[in-house]
């Protein structure tokens, strides 16, 4: 028996792939198409609350950081924000890479819709984050020094190479976290994924434009010596490499892995309805 015959005997599809990979491709295309086809009000509000929901994690992070001085424990606390993001079905920039890209390749959406999703999600994340940062500064004057110290660590990097690497890792981590969350309906597993992602992002000091911006906004409002030009320079490096990290390290290999399914959907040789109803 050849390898191809063995794969077909063990599966229930015609793609010469494991059923789990076909299910993964189908789920990402369906979810990506839904997000890309949202109307403007839903898209704006979802992105805004993405910034607010993650702000809850930032709040927990600042509390634990000041109480313990531990970046590791602060990272675990930050996972609350990622969990809130998942449970509330809001969206964070760099989450939106694998799902919409698969939808476009499968012919369920177009590139302009992807650009709209990315741009609106980033801007509304930042607006929501700024609003939450303002409330943090007003409500928690005793925590200003922790906010400022944390923000300065994000802004002051030892070298450009380190800054780029931390940005790539952050983009890849959030994109992978989203994919893992898509793969489970178990709330306990979802919580574990969120806490582990928070541990890595905050514990290792990764640089993520939408996440770190909330702390930086709060620090600026609290009187930190960070100018708008400093912030724009930081964004100009972090945001593009967040995108590259999510697209090249996580999205591209997974697209290659399930490309036969995506191509079949685009050509119309199989429908989403057929894939969704196939036996698992």
C-alpha atoms as an extended CHARMM CRD file, in Angstrom:
* protein
*
       280  EXT
         1         1  UNK       CA              0.0000000000        0.0000000000        0.0000000000  PROA      1               0.0000000000
         2         2  UNK       CA              1.4020000000        3.3960000000       -0.9950000000  PROA      2               0.0000000000
         3         3  UNK       CA              1.5610000000        6.3800000000        1.3610000000  PROA      3               0.0000000000
         4         4  UNK       CA             -1.2560000000        8.0810000000       -0.5590000000  PROA      4               0.0000000000
         5         5  UNK       CA             -3.4790000000        5.0130000000       -0.3110000000  PROA      5               0.0000000000
         6         6  UNK       CA             -2.7320000000        4.7460000000        3.3970000000  PROA      6               0.0000000000
         7         7  UNK       CA             -3.6690000000        8.4060000000        3.9690000000  PROA      7               0.0000000000
         8         8  UNK       CA             -6.9080000000        7.9920000000        2.0500000000  PROA      8               0.0000000000
         9         9  UNK       CA             -7.7600000000        4.8260000000        3.9870000000  PROA      9               0.0000000000
        10        10  UNK       CA             -7.2950000000        6.6910000000        7.2840000000  PROA      10              0.0000000000
        11        11  UNK       CA             -9.2930000000        9.7570000000        6.2020000000  PROA      11              0.0000000000
        12        12  UNK       CA            -12.7570000000       10.5480000000        4.9050000000  PROA      12              0.0000000000
        13        13  UNK       CA            -11.9310000000       13.2870000000        2.3750000000  PROA      13              0.0000000000
        14        14  UNK       CA            -10.6120000000       13.4740000000       -1.1780000000  PROA      14              0.0000000000
        15        15  UNK       CA             -7.7050000000       15.8690000000       -0.4790000000  PROA      15              0.0000000000
        16        16  UNK       CA             -5.0660000000       13.3200000000        0.5140000000  PROA      16              0.0000000000
        17        17  UNK       CA             -4.9540000000       15.1020000000        3.8940000000  PROA      17              0.0000000000
        18        18  UNK       CA             -5.8130000000       14.2050000000        7.4650000000  PROA      18              0.0000000000
        19        19  UNK       CA             -9.4010000000       15.0560000000        8.3570000000  PROA      19              0.0000000000
        20        20  UNK       CA             -8.1810000000       17.3740000000       11.1370000000  PROA      20              0.0000000000
        21        21  UNK       CA             -6.4000000000       19.5920000000        8.6040000000  PROA      21              0.0000000000
        22        22  UNK       CA             -9.4830000000       19.7850000000        6.4080000000  PROA      22              0.0000000000
        23        23  UNK       CA            -11.5740000000       20.7120000000        9.4490000000  PROA      23              0.0000000000
        24        24  UNK       CA             -9.0150000000       23.3820000000       10.3920000000  PROA      24              0.0000000000
        25        25  UNK       CA             -9.0720000000       24.9300000000        6.9260000000  PROA      25              0.0000000000
        26        26  UNK       CA            -12.8680000000       24.9390000000        6.8530000000  PROA      26              0.0000000000
        27        27  UNK       CA            -13.1900000000       26.5610000000       10.2880000000  PROA      27              0.0000000000
        28        28  UNK       CA            -10.6620000000       29.3000000000        9.5220000000  PROA      28              0.0000000000
        29        29  UNK       CA            -12.2880000000       30.1340000000        6.1710000000  PROA      29              0.0000000000
        30        30  UNK       CA            -15.7850000000       30.3350000000        7.6700000000  PROA      30              0.0000000000
        31        31  UNK       CA            -14.6890000000       32.4810000000       10.6330000000  PROA      31              0.0000000000
        32        32  UNK       CA            -12.4530000000       34.6750000000        8.4770000000  PROA      32              0.0000000000
        33        33  UNK       CA            -15.2300000000       35.3240000000        5.9560000000  PROA      33              0.0000000000
        34        34  UNK       CA            -17.6450000000       36.2930000000        8.7380000000  PROA      34              0.0000000000
        35        35  UNK       CA            -15.1830000000       38.8220000000       10.1480000000  PROA      35              0.0000000000
        36        36  UNK       CA            -14.3170000000       40.2850000000        6.7590000000  PROA      36              0.0000000000
        37        37  UNK       CA            -17.9610000000       40.7540000000        5.7950000000  PROA      37              0.0000000000
        38        38  UNK       CA            -18.9780000000       42.6600000000        8.9200000000  PROA      38              0.0000000000
        39        39  UNK       CA            -20.6450000000       46.0210000000        8.3800000000  PROA      39              0.0000000000
        40        40  UNK       CA            -18.8640000000       49.1870000000        9.4960000000  PROA      40              0.0000000000
        41        41  UNK       CA            -20.6560000000       49.6930000000       12.8490000000  PROA      41              0.0000000000
        42        42  UNK       CA            -19.9810000000       46.1150000000       13.9890000000  PROA      42              0.0000000000
        43        43  UNK       CA            -16.3640000000       46.3090000000       12.8150000000  PROA      43              0.0000000000
        44        44  UNK       CA            -15.6840000000       49.6000000000       14.6200000000  PROA      44              0.0000000000
        45        45  UNK       CA            -17.3600000000       48.6050000000       17.8890000000  PROA      45              0.0000000000
        46        46  UNK       CA            -15.7070000000       45.1670000000       17.9310000000  PROA      46              0.0000000000
        47        47  UNK       CA            -12.2550000000       46.6960000000       17.4730000000  PROA      47              0.0000000000
        48        48  UNK       CA            -12.9120000000       49.3880000000       20.0860000000  PROA      48              0.0000000000
        49        49  UNK       CA            -13.9110000000       46.8190000000       22.6670000000  PROA      49              0.0000000000
        50        50  UNK       CA            -10.8490000000       44.7870000000       21.7410000000  PROA      50              0.0000000000
        51        51  UNK       CA             -8.7740000000       47.6560000000       23.1470000000  PROA      51              0.0000000000
        52        52  UNK       CA            -11.0020000000       47.9450000000       26.2170000000  PROA      52              0.0000000000
        53        53  UNK       CA            -11.0490000000       44.1920000000       26.9160000000  PROA      53              0.0000000000
        54        54  UNK       CA             -7.2630000000       43.9470000000       26.7080000000  PROA      54              0.0000000000
        55        55  UNK       CA             -7.1250000000       46.9800000000       29.0020000000  PROA      55              0.0000000000
        56        56  UNK       CA             -8.5710000000       44.7480000000       31.7040000000  PROA      56              0.0000000000
        57        57  UNK       CA             -5.4990000000       42.5410000000       31.3550000000  PROA      57              0.0000000000
        58        58  UNK       CA             -3.2260000000       45.5880000000       31.5020000000  PROA      58              0.0000000000
        59        59  UNK       CA             -4.9790000000       46.6510000000       34.7030000000  PROA      59              0.0000000000
        60        60  UNK       CA             -4.3590000000       43.2270000000       36.2430000000  PROA      60              0.0000000000
        61        61  UNK       CA             -0.7680000000       43.2970000000       35.0300000000  PROA      61              0.0000000000
        62        62  UNK       CA             -0.0840000000       46.6970000000       36.6470000000  PROA      62              0.0000000000
        63        63  UNK       CA             -1.6710000000       45.5590000000       39.9260000000  PROA      63              0.0000000000
        64        64  UNK       CA              0.4140000000       42.3820000000       40.1360000000  PROA      64              0.0000000000
        65        65  UNK       CA              3.5660000000       44.1020000000       38.8930000000  PROA      65              0.0000000000
        66        66  UNK       CA              3.4190000000       46.7380000000       41.6440000000  PROA      66              0.0000000000
        67        67  UNK       CA              2.4940000000       44.1980000000       44.3290000000  PROA      67              0.0000000000
        68        68  UNK       CA              5.1340000000       41.5930000000       43.4730000000  PROA      68              0.0000000000
        69        69  UNK       CA              7.6790000000       43.1700000000       41.1380000000  PROA      69              0.0000000000
        70        70  UNK       CA              7.5130000000       39.9670000000       39.0590000000  PROA      70              0.0000000000
        71        71  UNK       CA              7.1540000000       40.1410000000       35.2770000000  PROA      71              0.0000000000
        72        72  UNK       CA              6.2370000000       36.4410000000       35.2080000000  PROA      72              0.0000000000
        73        73  UNK       CA              3.3120000000       36.8420000000       37.6120000000  PROA      73              0.0000000000
        74        74  UNK       CA              2.2840000000       40.0580000000       35.8520000000  PROA      74              0.0000000000
        75        75  UNK       CA              2.2180000000       38.1250000000       32.5780000000  PROA      75              0.0000000000
        76        76  UNK       CA             -0.0710000000       35.4700000000       34.0150000000  PROA      76              0.0000000000
        77        77  UNK       CA             -2.3750000000       38.2120000000       35.2950000000  PROA      77              0.0000000000
        78        78  UNK       CA             -2.3910000000       39.8360000000       31.8560000000  PROA      78              0.0000000000
        79        79  UNK       CA             -3.8630000000       36.6110000000       30.4870000000  PROA      79              0.0000000000
        80        80  UNK       CA             -7.1820000000       37.7960000000       31.9800000000  PROA      80              0.0000000000
        81        81  UNK       CA             -7.3510000000       40.3910000000       29.2330000000  PROA      81              0.0000000000
        82        82  UNK       CA             -6.7610000000       37.8430000000       26.4820000000  PROA      82              0.0000000000
        83        83  UNK       CA             -9.4030000000       35.5880000000       27.9910000000  PROA      83              0.0000000000
        84        84  UNK       CA            -11.8600000000       38.4960000000       28.1000000000  PROA      84              0.0000000000
        85        85  UNK       CA            -11.0560000000       39.1470000000       24.4360000000  PROA      85              0.0000000000
        86        86  UNK       CA            -11.9680000000       35.5690000000       23.5130000000  PROA      86              0.0000000000
        87        87  UNK       CA            -15.1070000000       35.2950000000       25.6200000000  PROA      87              0.0000000000
        88        88  UNK       CA            -16.4600000000       38.6960000000       24.5300000000  PROA      88              0.0000000000
        89        89  UNK       CA            -15.7070000000       37.9800000000       20.8450000000  PROA      89              0.0000000000
        90        90  UNK       CA            -13.8940000000       41.2730000000       20.3910000000  PROA      90              0.0000000000
        91        91  UNK       CA            -10.7740000000       41.5560000000       18.2400000000  PROA      91              0.0000000000
        92        92  UNK       CA             -7.1170000000       42.4620000000       18.6340000000  PROA      92              0.0000000000
        93        93  UNK       CA             -4.7200000000       43.5340000000       15.9130000000  PROA      93              0.0000000000
        94        94  UNK       CA             -2.4990000000       40.6080000000       14.7610000000  PROA      94              0.0000000000
        95        95  UNK       CA             -5.2850000000       38.1830000000       15.6510000000  PROA      95              0.0000000000
        96        96  UNK       CA             -6.6110000000       38.9530000000       12.2000000000  PROA      96              0.0000000000
        97        97  UNK       CA             -4.0020000000       37.2840000000        9.9920000000  PROA      97              0.0000000000
        98        98  UNK       CA             -4.5740000000       33.5570000000        9.5180000000  PROA      98              0.0000000000
        99        99  UNK       CA             -8.3810000000       33.6410000000        9.4100000000  PROA      99              0.0000000000
       100       100  UNK       CA             -8.9230000000       36.3980000000        6.8110000000  PROA      100             0.0000000000
       101       101  UNK       CA             -5.9790000000       35.3110000000        4.6630000000  PROA      101             0.0000000000
       102       102  UNK       CA             -7.4400000000       31.8100000000        4.3900000000  PROA      102             0.0000000000
       103       103  UNK       CA            -10.8300000000       33.3020000000        3.5090000000  PROA      103             0.0000000000
       104       104  UNK       CA             -9.3020000000       35.3690000000        0.6850000000  PROA      104             0.0000000000
       105       105  UNK       CA             -7.2990000000       32.4550000000       -0.7330000000  PROA      105             0.0000000000
       106       106  UNK       CA            -10.4790000000       30.3450000000       -0.6560000000  PROA      106             0.0000000000
       107       107  UNK       CA            -12.3160000000       33.0180000000       -2.6680000000  PROA      107             0.0000000000
       108       108  UNK       CA            -14.7160000000       33.9910000000        0.1230000000  PROA      108             0.0000000000
       109       109  UNK       CA            -13.5180000000       37.6150000000        0.4000000000  PROA      109             0.0000000000
       110       110  UNK       CA            -11.1300000000       40.0650000000       -1.2780000000  PROA      110             0.0000000000
       111       111  UNK       CA             -7.8920000000       41.8510000000       -0.3910000000  PROA      111             0.0000000000
       112       112  UNK       CA             -9.5670000000       45.2350000000        0.1280000000  PROA      112             0.0000000000
       113       113  UNK       CA            -11.7060000000       43.7090000000        2.8480000000  PROA      113             0.0000000000
       114       114  UNK       CA             -8.5500000000       42.4600000000        4.5710000000  PROA      114             0.0000000000
       115       115  UNK       CA             -6.9620000000       45.9300000000        4.4290000000  PROA      115             0.0000000000
       116       116  UNK       CA            -10.1560000000       47.4420000000        5.8430000000  PROA      116             0.0000000000
       117       117  UNK       CA            -10.2140000000       44.8820000000        8.6710000000  PROA      117             0.0000000000
       118       118  UNK       CA             -6.5730000000       45.4170000000        9.5990000000  PROA      118             0.0000000000
       119       119  UNK       CA             -6.7140000000       49.2130000000        9.4640000000  PROA      119             0.0000000000
       120       120  UNK       CA             -9.9830000000       49.5700000000       11.3680000000  PROA      120             0.0000000000
       121       121  UNK       CA             -9.0090000000       46.9950000000       14.0010000000  PROA      121             0.0000000000
       122       122  UNK       CA             -5.6650000000       48.6860000000       14.6890000000  PROA      122             0.0000000000
       123       123  UNK       CA             -7.1100000000       52.2000000000       14.9100000000  PROA      123             0.0000000000
       124       124  UNK       CA            -10.0930000000       51.1950000000       17.0630000000  PROA      124             0.0000000000
       125       125  UNK       CA             -7.8930000000       49.0520000000       19.3230000000  PROA      125             0.0000000000
       126       126  UNK       CA             -5.7530000000       52.1260000000       19.9370000000  PROA      126             0.0000000000
       127       127  UNK       CA             -8.7690000000       54.3860000000       20.5420000000  PROA      127             0.0000000000
       128       128  UNK       CA            -10.2790000000       51.8860000000       22.9810000000  PROA      128             0.0000000000
       129       129  UNK       CA             -6.9060000000       51.4380000000       24.6450000000  PROA      129             0.0000000000
       130       130  UNK       CA             -6.4510000000       55.2070000000       24.9970000000  PROA      130             0.0000000000
       131       131  UNK       CA             -9.8560000000       55.5570000000       26.6180000000  PROA      131             0.0000000000
       132       132  UNK       CA             -9.0690000000       52.7620000000       29.0820000000  PROA      132             0.0000000000
       133       133  UNK       CA             -5.6160000000       54.2190000000       29.7720000000  PROA      133             0.0000000000
       134       134  UNK       CA             -7.2070000000       57.5570000000       30.6460000000  PROA      134             0.0000000000
       135       135  UNK       CA             -9.4790000000       55.8910000000       33.1870000000  PROA      135             0.0000000000
       136       136  UNK       CA             -6.5180000000       54.0130000000       34.6780000000  PROA      136             0.0000000000
       137       137  UNK       CA             -4.5490000000       57.1960000000       35.1950000000  PROA      137             0.0000000000
       138       138  UNK       CA             -7.4970000000       59.0420000000       36.7700000000  PROA      138             0.0000000000
       139       139  UNK       CA             -8.5140000000       56.1830000000       39.0420000000  PROA      139             0.0000000000
       140       140  UNK       CA             -5.0980000000       54.8680000000       40.1330000000  PROA      140             0.0000000000
       141       141  UNK       CA             -2.6810000000       57.6970000000       41.0120000000  PROA      141             0.0000000000
       142       142  UNK       CA             -0.7230000000       55.3690000000       43.3080000000  PROA      142             0.0000000000
       143       143  UNK       CA              0.1660000000       53.1900000000       40.3030000000  PROA      143             0.0000000000
       144       144  UNK       CA              1.5610000000       55.9390000000       38.0520000000  PROA      144             0.0000000000
       145       145  UNK       CA              5.1750000000       55.0440000000       38.7590000000  PROA      145             0.0000000000
       146       146  UNK       CA              4.6040000000       51.4020000000       37.7660000000  PROA      146             0.0000000000
       147       147  UNK       CA              2.8670000000       52.4830000000       34.5550000000  PROA      147             0.0000000000
       148       148  UNK       CA              5.7550000000       54.7940000000       33.6830000000  PROA      148             0.0000000000
       149       149  UNK       CA              8.4830000000       52.2540000000       34.5060000000  PROA      149             0.0000000000
       150       150  UNK       CA              6.7500000000       49.5650000000       32.4320000000  PROA      150             0.0000000000
       151       151  UNK       CA              6.2390000000       51.8920000000       29.4690000000  PROA      151             0.0000000000
       152       152  UNK       CA              9.8550000000       53.0700000000       29.5000000000  PROA      152             0.0000000000
       153       153  UNK       CA             11.0120000000       49.4360000000       29.2660000000  PROA      153             0.0000000000
       154       154  UNK       CA              8.9750000000       49.0850000000       26.0830000000  PROA      154             0.0000000000
       155       155  UNK       CA             10.2600000000       52.3370000000       24.5920000000  PROA      155             0.0000000000
       156       156  UNK       CA             13.9320000000       52.0370000000       25.5920000000  PROA      156             0.0000000000
       157       157  UNK       CA             15.3010000000       48.9570000000       23.8180000000  PROA      157             0.0000000000
       158       158  UNK       CA             19.0000000000       47.9690000000       23.8710000000  PROA      158             0.0000000000
       159       159  UNK       CA             19.2130000000       47.7930000000       20.0730000000  PROA      159             0.0000000000
       160       160  UNK       CA             17.1470000000       47.8790000000       16.8890000000  PROA      160             0.0000000000
       161       161  UNK       CA             17.7880000000       44.1560000000       16.3320000000  PROA      161             0.0000000000
       162       162  UNK       CA             16.3530000000       43.2790000000       19.7410000000  PROA      162             0.0000000000
       163       163  UNK       CA             13.3580000000       45.5400000000       19.1110000000  PROA      163             0.0000000000
       164       164  UNK       CA             12.6320000000       43.8820000000       15.7580000000  PROA      164             0.0000000000
       165       165  UNK       CA             12.9800000000       40.3820000000       17.1990000000  PROA      165             0.0000000000
       166       166  UNK       CA             10.6420000000       41.1330000000       20.1320000000  PROA      166             0.0000000000
       167       167  UNK       CA              8.0830000000       42.5940000000       17.6950000000  PROA      167             0.0000000000
       168       168  UNK       CA              8.2420000000       39.5100000000       15.4540000000  PROA      168             0.0000000000
       169       169  UNK       CA              7.7780000000       37.2170000000       18.4400000000  PROA      169             0.0000000000
       170       170  UNK       CA              4.8030000000       39.2160000000       19.7260000000  PROA      170             0.0000000000
       171       171  UNK       CA              3.0190000000       39.1130000000       16.3660000000  PROA      171             0.0000000000
       172       172  UNK       CA              3.6140000000       35.3780000000       16.0600000000  PROA      172             0.0000000000
       173       173  UNK       CA              2.5130000000       34.6930000000       19.6470000000  PROA      173             0.0000000000
       174       174  UNK       CA             -0.8210000000       36.5190000000       19.3860000000  PROA      174             0.0000000000
       175       175  UNK       CA             -1.6010000000       35.0100000000       15.9770000000  PROA      175             0.0000000000
       176       176  UNK       CA             -0.8190000000       31.4980000000       17.2230000000  PROA      176             0.0000000000
       177       177  UNK       CA             -2.8340000000       32.0990000000       20.3900000000  PROA      177             0.0000000000
       178       178  UNK       CA             -5.8400000000       32.9800000000       18.2290000000  PROA      178             0.0000000000
       179       179  UNK       CA             -5.4210000000       29.8290000000       16.1640000000  PROA      179             0.0000000000
       180       180  UNK       CA             -5.1900000000       27.6500000000       19.2760000000  PROA      180             0.0000000000
       181       181  UNK       CA             -8.3060000000       29.3130000000       20.6910000000  PROA      181             0.0000000000
       182       182  UNK       CA            -10.1450000000       28.5490000000       17.4460000000  PROA      182             0.0000000000
       183       183  UNK       CA             -9.2680000000       24.8970000000       17.9000000000  PROA      183             0.0000000000
       184       184  UNK       CA            -11.1430000000       24.4030000000       21.1860000000  PROA      184             0.0000000000
       185       185  UNK       CA            -14.5990000000       24.9730000000       22.6340000000  PROA      185             0.0000000000
       186       186  UNK       CA            -13.4290000000       24.1110000000       26.1520000000  PROA      186             0.0000000000
       187       187  UNK       CA            -13.3590000000       27.1850000000       28.4080000000  PROA      187             0.0000000000
       188       188  UNK       CA            -10.6900000000       25.6690000000       30.6540000000  PROA      188             0.0000000000
       189       189  UNK       CA             -8.3700000000       25.0980000000       27.6940000000  PROA      189             0.0000000000
       190       190  UNK       CA             -9.1630000000       28.6130000000       26.4890000000  PROA      190             0.0000000000
       191       191  UNK       CA             -8.1440000000       30.0250000000       29.8570000000  PROA      191             0.0000000000
       192       192  UNK       CA             -4.8900000000       28.0490000000       29.8090000000  PROA      192             0.0000000000
       193       193  UNK       CA             -4.0490000000       29.3050000000       26.2930000000  PROA      193             0.0000000000
       194       194  UNK       CA             -4.7720000000       32.8920000000       27.3620000000  PROA      194             0.0000000000
       195       195  UNK       CA             -2.6540000000       32.6660000000       30.5160000000  PROA      195             0.0000000000
       196       196  UNK       CA              0.2370000000       31.0170000000       28.6710000000  PROA      196             0.0000000000
       197       197  UNK       CA              0.1350000000       33.7000000000       25.9570000000  PROA      197             0.0000000000
       198       198  UNK       CA              0.0750000000       36.4610000000       28.5580000000  PROA      198             0.0000000000
       199       199  UNK       CA              2.9870000000       34.8610000000       30.3780000000  PROA      199             0.0000000000
       200       200  UNK       CA              5.0930000000       34.8810000000       27.2100000000  PROA      200             0.0000000000
       201       201  UNK       CA              4.0740000000       38.3530000000       25.9980000000  PROA      201             0.0000000000
       202       202  UNK       CA              4.5440000000       40.1990000000       29.2750000000  PROA      202             0.0000000000
       203       203  UNK       CA              6.9980000000       37.9170000000       31.0390000000  PROA      203             0.0000000000
       204       204  UNK       CA              9.5010000000       38.1690000000       28.1870000000  PROA      204             0.0000000000
       205       205  UNK       CA              8.8230000000       41.8460000000       27.4590000000  PROA      205             0.0000000000
       206       206  UNK       CA              7.6570000000       41.2800000000       23.8710000000  PROA      206             0.0000000000
       207       207  UNK       CA              6.6490000000       44.3370000000       21.8780000000  PROA      207             0.0000000000
       208       208  UNK       CA              3.0850000000       44.4210000000       20.5860000000  PROA      208             0.0000000000
       209       209  UNK       CA              1.7380000000       47.6660000000       19.1520000000  PROA      209             0.0000000000
       210       210  UNK       CA             -1.8600000000       47.4300000000       20.3290000000  PROA      210             0.0000000000
       211       211  UNK       CA             -1.0850000000       45.9190000000       23.7450000000  PROA      211             0.0000000000
       212       212  UNK       CA              1.9270000000       47.9460000000       24.8240000000  PROA      212             0.0000000000
       213       213  UNK       CA              0.2910000000       51.1300000000       23.5450000000  PROA      213             0.0000000000
       214       214  UNK       CA             -2.2160000000       51.0560000000       26.4140000000  PROA      214             0.0000000000
       215       215  UNK       CA              0.6060000000       51.1690000000       28.9680000000  PROA      215             0.0000000000
       216       216  UNK       CA              2.4760000000       53.8060000000       26.9710000000  PROA      216             0.0000000000
       217       217  UNK       CA             -0.6580000000       55.9790000000       26.6720000000  PROA      217             0.0000000000
       218       218  UNK       CA             -1.2050000000       55.6800000000       30.4340000000  PROA      218             0.0000000000
       219       219  UNK       CA              2.4180000000       56.5790000000       31.1390000000  PROA      219             0.0000000000
       220       220  UNK       CA              2.2480000000       59.6330000000       28.8700000000  PROA      220             0.0000000000
       221       221  UNK       CA             -0.9360000000       60.8070000000       30.5990000000  PROA      221             0.0000000000
       222       222  UNK       CA              0.7520000000       60.2050000000       33.9570000000  PROA      222             0.0000000000
       223       223  UNK       CA              3.6450000000       62.5100000000       33.0010000000  PROA      223             0.0000000000
       224       224  UNK       CA              6.2630000000       60.1810000000       31.5240000000  PROA      224             0.0000000000
       225       225  UNK       CA              9.0190000000       61.7280000000       29.4320000000  PROA      225             0.0000000000
       226       226  UNK       CA              7.7180000000       60.1850000000       26.2000000000  PROA      226             0.0000000000
       227       227  UNK       CA              6.9580000000       62.5030000000       23.3030000000  PROA      227             0.0000000000
       228       228  UNK       CA              4.4940000000       61.8870000000       20.5100000000  PROA      228             0.0000000000
       229       229  UNK       CA              7.4620000000       61.6140000000       18.1380000000  PROA      229             0.0000000000
       230       230  UNK       CA              8.9730000000       58.8840000000       20.3350000000  PROA      230             0.0000000000
       231       231  UNK       CA              5.6660000000       57.0070000000       20.1960000000  PROA      231             0.0000000000
       232       232  UNK       CA              5.3670000000       57.3370000000       16.4080000000  PROA      232             0.0000000000
       233       233  UNK       CA              8.9320000000       56.0890000000       15.8870000000  PROA      233             0.0000000000
       234       234  UNK       CA              8.1790000000       53.1370000000       18.1520000000  PROA      234             0.0000000000
       235       235  UNK       CA              4.9970000000       52.3420000000       16.2290000000  PROA      235             0.0000000000
       236       236  UNK       CA              6.8230000000       52.6020000000       12.8870000000  PROA      236             0.0000000000
       237       237  UNK       CA              9.0670000000       49.6940000000       13.9000000000  PROA      237             0.0000000000
       238       238  UNK       CA              6.7950000000       47.5640000000       16.0690000000  PROA      238             0.0000000000
       239       239  UNK       CA              3.6140000000       47.4550000000       13.9640000000  PROA      239             0.0000000000
       240       240  UNK       CA              5.1870000000       46.2700000000       10.6640000000  PROA      240             0.0000000000
       241       241  UNK       CA              7.2140000000       43.5730000000       12.4130000000  PROA      241             0.0000000000
       242       242  UNK       CA              4.1940000000       42.4480000000       14.4380000000  PROA      242             0.0000000000
       243       243  UNK       CA              2.5180000000       41.8970000000       11.0780000000  PROA      243             0.0000000000
       244       244  UNK       CA              5.5060000000       40.0540000000        9.6230000000  PROA      244             0.0000000000
       245       245  UNK       CA              5.7170000000       37.8300000000       12.6860000000  PROA      245             0.0000000000
       246       246  UNK       CA              2.0740000000       36.8380000000       12.4180000000  PROA      246             0.0000000000
       247       247  UNK       CA              2.0770000000       36.4640000000        8.6340000000  PROA      247             0.0000000000
       248       248  UNK       CA              5.4240000000       34.7830000000        7.9600000000  PROA      248             0.0000000000
       249       249  UNK       CA              5.9750000000       32.6750000000       11.0730000000  PROA      249             0.0000000000
       250       250  UNK       CA              2.4050000000       31.4910000000       11.6980000000  PROA      250             0.0000000000
       251       251  UNK       CA              0.0860000000       32.1800000000        8.7640000000  PROA      251             0.0000000000
       252       252  UNK       CA              2.2560000000       31.1940000000        5.7780000000  PROA      252             0.0000000000
       253       253  UNK       CA              3.1720000000       27.6650000000        6.9640000000  PROA      253             0.0000000000
       254       254  UNK       CA             -0.4630000000       26.9360000000        7.7930000000  PROA      254             0.0000000000
       255       255  UNK       CA             -1.6320000000       28.2040000000        4.4190000000  PROA      255             0.0000000000
       256       256  UNK       CA              0.8590000000       25.8770000000        2.7250000000  PROA      256             0.0000000000
       257       257  UNK       CA             -0.3370000000       22.9790000000        4.8940000000  PROA      257             0.0000000000
       258       258  UNK       CA             -3.9870000000       23.2990000000        3.8190000000  PROA      258             0.0000000000
       259       259  UNK       CA             -3.5550000000       24.9510000000        0.4160000000  PROA      259             0.0000000000
       260       260  UNK       CA             -5.2240000000       22.0740000000       -1.4630000000  PROA      260             0.0000000000
       261       261  UNK       CA             -8.4400000000       22.6380000000        0.4600000000  PROA      261             0.0000000000
       262       262  UNK       CA             -8.3260000000       26.4120000000       -0.0030000000  PROA      262             0.0000000000
       263       263  UNK       CA             -7.6380000000       26.0530000000       -3.7310000000  PROA      263             0.0000000000
       264       264  UNK       CA            -10.5340000000       23.6120000000       -4.1470000000  PROA      264             0.0000000000
       265       265  UNK       CA            -12.8790000000       26.0620000000       -2.4380000000  PROA      265             0.0000000000
       266       266  UNK       CA            -11.6930000000       28.8830000000       -4.6830000000  PROA      266             0.0000000000
       267       267  UNK       CA            -12.1590000000       26.8010000000       -7.8540000000  PROA      267             0.0000000000
       268       268  UNK       CA            -15.5990000000       25.6510000000       -6.7220000000  PROA      268             0.0000000000
       269       269  UNK       CA            -14.7740000000       21.9520000000       -6.9180000000  PROA      269             0.0000000000
       270       270  UNK       CA            -15.9970000000       21.6580000000       -3.3350000000  PROA      270             0.0000000000
       271       271  UNK       CA            -18.2530000000       23.9080000000       -1.2540000000  PROA      271             0.0000000000
       272       272  UNK       CA            -18.0330000000       25.0510000000        2.3420000000  PROA      272             0.0000000000
       273       273  UNK       CA            -21.3390000000       23.3120000000        2.9780000000  PROA      273             0.0000000000
       274       274  UNK       CA            -19.8740000000       20.0150000000        1.7890000000  PROA      274             0.0000000000
       275       275  UNK       CA            -16.8360000000       20.3670000000        4.0440000000  PROA      275             0.0000000000
       276       276  UNK       CA            -18.8550000000       21.4400000000        7.0790000000  PROA      276             0.0000000000
       277       277  UNK       CA            -21.1530000000       18.4180000000        6.7870000000  PROA      277             0.0000000000
       278       278  UNK       CA            -18.4960000000       15.7960000000        6.0730000000  PROA      278             0.0000000000
       279       279  UNK       CA            -18.1020000000       13.1310000000        8.7810000000  PROA      279             0.0000000000
       280       280  UNK       CA            -15.2840000000       13.7940000000       11.2760000000  PROA      280             0.0000000000
